[in-house]
């Protein structure tokens, strides 16, 4: 009986130690890696986007993404928009305006930005065709892009 009373706490302690060691060695890097990859994709897209002034003068319809680097939804949407850019980039301008950059204050007012990400779809004549805010499925964005291309 005495062995049982000593063995039970020792077994519990051993399980506790195994649990603590297991948790401390758990690899959390995939989530961190994914977040960093999404941010890198967002920044690369912003760098390579059609400048606003060029887009407003080249006669093509446009998709303006109002975004912020700190916005997790903007980051997670970046890969989808990158794929759509590869598919539609010849016929639609992909413009990215960072809401934290004061140079875009006028555009933020003009397009009535109320949250990020905000996707504003402009016809070739600069008329607003559609506006989507927040986490939006890629098929919805693609449908809006298709409507822009169809109405050229």
Secondary structure, 3 states (H helix, E strand, C coil): CHHHHHHHHHHHHHHHHHHHHHHHCCCCHHHHHHHHHHHHHHHHHHHHCCCHHHHCCCCCEEEEEEECCCCHHHHHHHHHHHHHHHHHCCCEEEEEEECCCHHHHHHHHHCCCCCCCEEEEECCCCCEEEEEECCCCHHHHHHHHHHHHHCC
